[in-house]
Structures are given as C-alpha cells and as structure tokens.
C-alpha cells in the first residue's frame, strides 16, 4: 500500500469518524423522538460522513475547483435521495408502530389481541407474541373464574353439609336432655357417626387446602401397587358388603411405582369409596393395575350406569357431587353420608403432585377412572 493510499484512508477516517461521533451524540440526545425522525437522522449522519470524507479526500488530492464542485454536487444529490428514502422508511415504521400501539391498547381494553401481519419481521414477531400472551391471559382468567366459582360452591355446600348434621346433633342432645329418647344408646351411636362424618369432612378440607397451597409433602419411594390395592380393598370390603356391592379386580405381578405410600393409598381408597357410593346393590366395582410405557396405570370401574357428557369436566371439581341436591340419600348411609364432594378433588391433587394424570370416561356398566403415574 502506497503512502498516498494511506493518506486517503486516514483522512477519510478522520473526517467521517468525526462527523459520525457528532451525529451519534445528537442522535443519542434525540433518542426519544419519533422513529421517523430517528431514521432520517441515521441516514443524515451516514450521508454527512460520506460527504465529509469525500470532500476532505478530494481536497487532499488537490483536485481542481470544478472537479471538487462536481464531486460535492454528486454527493449532495445522492445524500438528498437517501434522506427521502429514509423519511419514507421512517414514516412506514412510525405507521406500523402506531398500529401495534393501537392493537395493544385494544388488548388492554378488551383482553383480546388480533395479530397484525404488517411491518417488518420484528413487529410481526412482537404481534404474535402478544397474541400468545392474550391467549394465556384468557386461559388464566377462565381458570380464575372457575376457581372463584368453585370456592363459592364449596363454602355454600360445605355450610349446608355441616348445618344438617349439627341440626341433627342438636335435636338428639335436646331429646336426651329432656328424657324423650326411648333408646339413648341408639342416639349416642348416631351422634358418634355424625361427629365422625364431620371430622372426615374437616380432614378432607385440610388436605385439600394443603394441596392447593402447594405445601403437601411427599415422600416418594418404591411401592408395590398390588399391596396398596389389596389393603384398600380390604378396608372397603365391609362398606361394600353393607351396600350389596361386590369388589374385584387384579394387579399384574411385580408392578412397582415410585410414590408416596400414604398419598397413593388415599387415591385408591377415595376412588373405591366413590365407586361404591355410586354403584347400586348387586353391582360390581373392579380395580385393575398394570405397567404401561408411560409408567403405571390404575383403573377403577363402577356400575353407576354412566355419566352425562356435560358432567365429565366437573367430576374433579371441588364440592361437586353430580347433583344439585345436597341431602345425602339412603345409599350413602353405610359410608357415613355423602360428604362434601372433596374425595375426587383430593385424588386429582395428589395424582398431579406425583406428576401423573387422572381422567374419567364412560365404560360399561358405569364409569371408569384412569390414573397414570410415572414409574
């Protein structure tokens, strides 16, 4: 590289760099201006830097005044053309930005965001991300509404379920105090049953509150599914006999699942009690367990006769019992009343705490509850 070339490089770098530094400072000071004028400013700094470098180099080369004027005129016209294009691009960017701002404002007012396909790729990506955010917020609102409705139903229904046994206890204690009870031992046994029913209800509420608060502690360990099912069947046998329901089923040999033993027992017991409660006399409740590629699968099938499709999504809701009626029926007597409809909600909470899934579908002759747990 010759000395003349080096001189041209250093001269151009000095003049263009100086103009660039000054222009950069001015752009930084005006950074809060419209994107239209920032785009024009960037183009103006670029044109000025090129013009300054060209003129300084031309003077260093000792061009004639005419040639220098031609070079300056060419650079000036080219710079003006570049500024016009920069203004057009800046105006388009400002328009796209205003459209995106208007869509965001509607998003804040109405909660929905229709994505815009106009503008550069970054604007389109931002619009698409806002659309996904609006969908997540809509889902969150729906969950919040459903949760609030569930809370209201829980307070209303549990209040009713507590009021009924309390009223019965009051009547029985008054009868005992007034000496009107012809069989005090029967009254005492009935009072004890009502108290135990309320204790179970309070225990279920406490368990459910721990699940929803995320403070339920699990102690996962390898558990033989067959042992858990056998214990649950043995515990539920007397209840099933009292209601005329037959229990059956089978678990494949050697099926192990990593789970909290107490939590898994609660899941199987709640599903069994729910199945017995909704199975008529001479019906059958069956439990089956097996290993599947996803882990371990447990099914509990009852003889309830099936469920309406519109009720499927509410089965695991807090305090839902499949009916608007809240007075326990005769079929519930052997198992201490219908409770507060918390059993299946607790099942879902415990299963999900184990990173598993629980679902229900209609399966002749009734409903089938399917629990899948990772091995």
Residue pairs with C-beta under 8 A, 6 or more apart in sequence:
7 60
8 57
8 60
8 61
11 53
11 56
11 57
11 60
12 53
12 54
12 56
12 57
13 53
14 56
15 49
15 52
15 53
15 55
15 56
16 49
16 50
16 52
16 53
17 49
18 52
19 45
19 48
19 49
19 52
20 45
20 49
23 41
23 44
23 45
23 48
23 49
24 45
26 41
26 45
27 38
27 41
27 42
27 45
30 37
30 38
30 41
31 38
33 41
34 90
34 94
35 90
35 93
35 94
35 97
36 87
36 90
36 91
36 93
36 94
37 90
38 90
39 86
39 87
39 89
39 90
39 93
40 83
40 86
40 87
40 90
42 86
43 82
43 83
43 85
43 86
44 79
44 83
44 86
46 82
47 75
47 78
47 79
47 82
47 83
48 79
50 75
50 79
51 72
51 75
51 76
51 79
54 71
54 72
54 75
55 68
55 71
55 72
55 75
58 67
58 68
58 71
58 72
59 68
63 71
93 119
93 120
96 116
96 118
96 119
96 120
96 123
97 123
99 116
99 118
99 119
100 116
100 119
100 123
100 126
100 127
103 113
103 114
103 116
103 127
103 130
104 113
104 130
106 112
106 113
107 113
107 130
107 134
111 134
111 137
111 138
111 141
112 134
112 138
113 127
113 130
113 131
113 133
113 134
114 131
115 124
115 127
115 128
115 130
115 131
116 123
116 124
116 127
117 124
117 127
118 124
119 127
146 317
150 317
150 318
150 319
151 318
153 317
153 318
153 319
153 320
154 318
154 319
154 340
157 319
157 321
157 326
157 340
157 341
158 201
158 205
158 319
158 340
160 326
161 201
161 326
161 337
161 338
161 339
161 340
162 198
162 201
164 327
164 328
165 194
165 195
165 197
165 198
165 337
166 198
168 190
168 194
169 191
169 194
169 195
172 181
172 187
172 190
172 191
173 191
175 181
175 187
176 184
176 187
181 187
193 336
196 336
197 336
197 337
197 339
200 336
200 339
201 339
201 340
201 342
204 339
204 340
204 342
204 343
204 346
205 340
205 342
207 216
207 266
207 342
207 346
208 318
208 342
208 345
208 346
208 349
210 216
211 346
211 349
211 350
211 353
212 349
216 263
216 349
216 350
216 353
218 259
218 260
218 263
218 353
218 354
219 260
219 261
220 258
220 259
220 260
220 354
221 258
221 259
221 260
221 261
222 256
222 257
222 258
223 256
223 257
223 258
223 259
223 261
223 264
224 254
224 255
224 256
225 251
225 255
225 256
225 257
225 264
225 289
225 296
225 298
226 251
226 252
226 253
226 255
226 289
228 261
228 264
228 265
228 268
229 249
229 251
229 268
229 287
229 289
229 298
231 265
232 265
232 268
232 269
232 272
232 287
233 247
233 249
233 272
233 287
235 269
236 247
236 269
236 272
236 273
236 276
237 247
239 273
239 276
239 334
239 335
240 246
240 247
240 276
240 285
242 334
243 276
243 277
243 279
243 281
243 331
243 334
243 335
244 280
244 281
244 282
244 283
245 276
245 279
245 281
245 282
245 283
245 284
245 285
245 303
246 282
246 283
246 284
246 285
247 272
247 276
247 284
247 285
247 286
247 287
248 284
248 285
248 286
248 287
249 286
249 287
249 288
249 289
250 288
250 289
251 287
251 288
251 289
251 290
252 289
252 290
252 291
255 289
255 290
255 291
255 296
256 296
256 375
257 264
257 295
257 296
257 373
257 375
258 374
258 375
259 354
259 373
260 350
260 354
263 350
263 353
263 354
264 350
264 354
264 373
266 346
266 347
266 350
267 298
267 347
267 350
267 351
267 371
268 287
268 298
268 300
270 343
270 344
270 346
270 347
271 287
271 300
271 344
271 347
271 369
271 371
272 285
272 287
272 300
273 335
273 343
274 302
274 343
274 344
274 369
275 285
275 300
275 301
275 302
275 304
275 366
275 367
275 369
276 285
276 302
276 335
277 331
277 332
277 335
277 338
278 302
278 304
278 322
278 366
278 367
279 285
279 302
279 303
279 304
279 366
280 303
280 331
283 302
283 303
283 365
283 366
284 303
284 365
285 300
285 301
285 302
285 303
286 299
286 300
286 301
287 298
287 299
287 300
287 301
288 298
288 299
288 301
289 296
289 297
289 298
289 299
290 296
290 297
291 297
291 375
292 372
294 372
294 374
295 356
295 372
295 373
295 374
295 375
296 372
296 373
296 374
296 375
297 370
297 371
297 372
298 370
298 371
298 372
298 373
299 368
299 369
299 370
299 371
300 368
300 369
300 371
301 363
301 366
301 367
301 368
301 369
302 366
302 367
302 368
303 365
303 366
304 366
304 367
305 365
305 366
306 362
306 365
306 366
306 367
307 315
307 322
307 360
307 362
307 367
311 322
312 360
312 361
314 320
315 322
315 344
315 360
316 344
316 345
316 347
316 348
316 358
316 360
317 345
318 341
318 342
318 345
319 340
319 341
319 342
319 345
320 341
321 338
321 341
328 337
328 338
329 338
332 338
347 358
347 369
347 371
348 358
351 357
351 358
351 371
351 373
352 358
354 373
354 374
355 373
355 374
356 371
356 372
356 373
356 374
357 371
357 372
358 369
358 370
358 371
358 372
359 369
359 370
360 367
360 368
360 369
360 370
361 367
361 368
361 370
362 368
